[in-house]
Amino acid sequence: MGLIPVANDQIATVVTALEMLARPRPRPLPDSALRLVRWNAPDPAKYRALFRRVGEPWLWFSRLVMDDDRLSAIVQDPRVWVHAVVDRAGIEVGMLEFDFRAEGVCELGFVGLVPELAGKGHGNWLMAHALMLAWAPGISRVWVHTCTLDHPGALGFYRKHGFVPYKRTVETFADPRLAGVLASDAAPQIPCLGAPSR
């Protein structure tokens, strides 16, 4: 077993895919002052703003580098459901994205809350809603993936809610902070080894 070098302008992460093959038993929804608001055919700029707000601490960037047409083709597809998590003041503080484009399958594409809400029990509320919505009629499998760049508790959180790991892969990609896609100080827990482009 040897170590594989990763160039300084690249990031490597271990991605774990998890699945659930049966609808979980119904449980009462946890209390929360938050609520879900469905975004039908969201505007790309509005979508990216929330995506960045939720995901920047974990280096989410995939949707930020898509042009409007490509992003719209995904998030405005009627088989992709985007929900904003909204607080009492009407501020968007999280997101849920469901992808039903594969027959009988729902992928939880993005699940997240702004970092300020971490550790306050809102994640359990969000996952309860996610599972309730994901298990739509005709769905026989719900899956999600997480990686070592996500919150350190993410993998355990998904397992606690009944997901079972089934595949692990290694992904490498250009550090989005170096290209200016994300702020240079985003995700300080992940060292930035390259020099930012000018």
Residue pairs with C-beta under 8 A, 6 or more apart in sequence:
4 12
6 12
6 172
7 194
8 193
8 194
9 174
9 175
9 178
9 193
9 194
10 172
10 173
10 174
10 175
11 59
11 149
11 172
11 173
11 174
11 175
11 190
12 170
12 171
12 172
13 147
13 148
13 149
13 170
13 171
13 172
14 147
14 148
14 168
14 169
14 170
14 171
15 145
15 146
15 147
15 168
15 169
15 170
15 171
16 145
16 146
16 147
16 155
16 165
16 167
16 168
17 143
17 144
17 145
17 165
17 166
17 167
17 168
17 169
18 143
18 144
18 145
18 146
18 155
18 158
18 159
18 163
18 164
18 165
18 166
19 141
19 142
19 143
19 144
19 163
19 164
19 166
20 131
20 141
20 142
20 143
20 162
20 163
20 164
21 140
21 141
21 164
23 135
24 131
24 135
24 161
24 162
27 128
29 125
29 128
29 129
29 132
30 121
30 124
30 125
30 128
31 125
32 121
32 122
32 125
33 87
33 88
34 85
34 86
34 87
34 93
34 94
34 122
34 125
34 126
35 85
35 86
36 83
36 84
36 85
36 86
36 96
36 129
37 83
37 84
37 85
37 86
38 81
38 82
38 83
39 46
39 47
39 75
39 82
39 83
39 84
41 72
41 75
41 76
42 75
42 76
42 82
44 68
44 71
44 72
44 75
47 63
47 71
47 75
47 82
48 63
48 64
48 71
50 84
50 92
50 95
51 60
51 63
51 64
51 95
51 110
52 60
52 64
52 182
53 92
53 114
54 60
54 94
54 95
54 110
54 112
54 113
54 114
55 61
55 110
55 112
56 182
56 183
56 186
56 187
57 115
57 186
57 187
58 112
58 149
58 150
58 151
58 187
59 149
59 176
59 177
59 182
59 186
59 187
59 190
60 110
60 112
61 176
61 181
61 182
63 71
64 176
64 181
64 182
65 176
65 181
66 74
74 80
75 82
75 97
77 101
79 99
79 100
79 101
80 97
80 98
80 99
80 100
80 101
80 109
81 96
81 97
81 98
81 100
81 133
82 95
82 96
82 97
83 95
83 96
83 97
83 98
83 133
84 92
84 94
84 95
85 92
85 93
85 94
85 95
85 96
85 113
85 122
85 126
86 92
86 93
87 93
93 113
93 114
93 116
93 117
94 112
94 113
94 114
94 117
94 122
94 126
95 110
95 111
95 112
96 108
96 110
96 111
96 126
96 129
96 130
96 133
97 108
97 109
97 110
97 111
98 106
98 107
98 108
98 109
98 130
98 133
98 134
99 106
99 107
99 109
100 106
100 136
100 139
104 138
104 139
104 140
104 141
105 139
105 140
105 141
105 142
105 143
106 134
106 135
106 136
106 139
106 141
106 142
106 143
107 142
107 143
107 144
108 130
108 134
108 142
108 143
108 144
111 126
111 127
111 130
111 144
113 122
113 123
113 126
118 151
123 157
127 157
127 161
131 142
131 161
131 162
134 142
135 142
142 163
143 163
144 158
144 163
146 154
146 155
146 158
147 171
149 187
149 190
151 157
155 165
159 165
175 192
175 193
175 194
176 182
177 183
177 184
177 186
177 187
177 192
177 196
178 192
178 194
178 195
178 196
178 197
179 197
180 196
180 197
184 192
184 196
